[in-house]
C-alpha cells in the first residue's frame, strides 16, 4: 500500500480551501459534509458555489491565504489552478505542519482524496494510489449500485443497538455471528423495506435467542421479483440486491440465462417451467413450494419475466403465501410492453397517434379469445397483446372484422431487448403471414396501432443478424 487509509475527524475544525472554481467547490462540499468550518480563499466564487456560498460554516476571504491562516487548520486544499499560488500554499502549509493536498499536483500532496460512496454513517472510500483515478471512479459507480440508499440508515439503526448487544453477547465471535445474521437476515430485510418497528422487535428477539442459545423459529420470506424482458441491464437495483442474497430461486422460461448468472452462485435453483401448454409445475404447486421453502427459514426468490403484476400471475402466487402468513415483498420489473416498445423504437403513446394504450392477453384462463372488442377498436389507441403469437392470425382478423382498418400498422417483437431481438412489421392485413414467413418462435409481443409507423424513424436498437438475413430472404422472395 502506498498510502495509509484513515478517516479524519474534522468536525468543528478549520479546513482551508484555496480557489473559487469547480475543483475548489468539490473540496468545500466534502469538507462541509464532514462537519468542518471551511475557509475559502478567492476573489470570486463561481456558480458552483451557488448553494455553498450561504452555508453557515463557510467563511469567505477575498484575498490569497497567508501564513497566519494556517493556525489551527487541520487540512489545506490548493485548488486555485495557478502554479505559483499552489506552490506558495504548499510551502505555507508545510511550515505550519498542516496536511496539504494540491489538486492534480502529486508533488504537493501529503494525501490523496479518494472516490467516495456516502451512505453516512457508512462511507466507502476508494483509491488507486493516484495511478488511475478513473478506475477508482468506475469502481465507485459499481459500489453505488451495490449499496442500497437505505444502507446508511441501516448502519445508524444497527449502531443504536451496539451497546445492548455488547452487554449481552460477550465474545467477539458471538457478536460477529449475531451481526452477520442480523444485517443479512430478516432484521435487515424489514429495515430496508421501511419497517423499523418490525426490525427492532426482530433484532431483540434474535438477541434473546442468541443469549439463550435457542434457535429462534426462523420463518423465511418470499421475494417476488420482476426480472424485466431479458436485457440484464434493465434489472432494478433492488432486484439485483435480492438476487445476490437468495437461498433458493424459482424461475421460469422467460428469465434469460444472462439474468440467471447474476443470481448468487450458491443459491439452489428450481426451474418451474411454464412454456405454453407444458407447465413443468402447475401454479398451485409453485405456490405450495414457496410456502414450504419459506417455512424452512429460506429466503426465497421467485424470479419472473417482466413485471410480476402484469400477466405474471404474481397476485395468484401471493394469495397462498398471505393465507399462510409468510412475509413477502414484490419488486416491480420492466414489463415486456415497455421494454419491447422502447427497443423497437415504437412509442406506446404519442400526441399525434395514440392517447391511450391497452395491454391485453389473448390467452385467458380458458385459453380462448374472449375480449371486449368495443374497447379495443378505438382510434387513437395502441393495443399491446401478450401471449398472442399463436393467435396472431385470428386476432388480426378479429380486429379488422370489429372495425379497425386492415392497413392499421402492426408489429411483432420477438425476444425483445435481447441480442436476439427481431421485429416483424406490417399491417393487420398481412402481419400474420409475415410472422409465419419470419419463423419467429417467441416470446413475442404484438403491438397494434399507428404508433408502429414511427419505428422507421425511431429504430435505434440493432436487431439480431438473423433478422436482417430473414429480411433479405424475404426481399428476394418478393422480387
Ligand atoms: N409478466 C410478464 C409477462 C408474462 S406473460 C411481463 O410483464 O412482461 C408472457 C408474455 O410476455 C409472452 O408470451 C410475450 O407476449 C411477452 N414477453 C415477455 N418477455 C418478452 C420479450 N423479451 N419479448 C417479447 N415478448 C415478451
Boltz pocket constraint, residues with backbone or C-beta under 6 A from the ligand:
constraints:
  - pocket:
      binder: B
      contacts: [[A, 228], [A, 229], [A, 230], [A, 254], [A, 304], [A, 305], [A, 306], [A, 307], [A, 308], [A, 309], [A, 310], [A, 311], [A, 312], [A, 334], [A, 335], [A, 336], [A, 337], [A, 340], [A, 385], [A, 386], [A, 387], [A, 388], [A, 413], [A, 414], [A, 415], [A, 416], [A, 417], [A, 418], [A, 442], [A, 443], [A, 444], [A, 445], [A, 446]]
      max_distance: 6.0
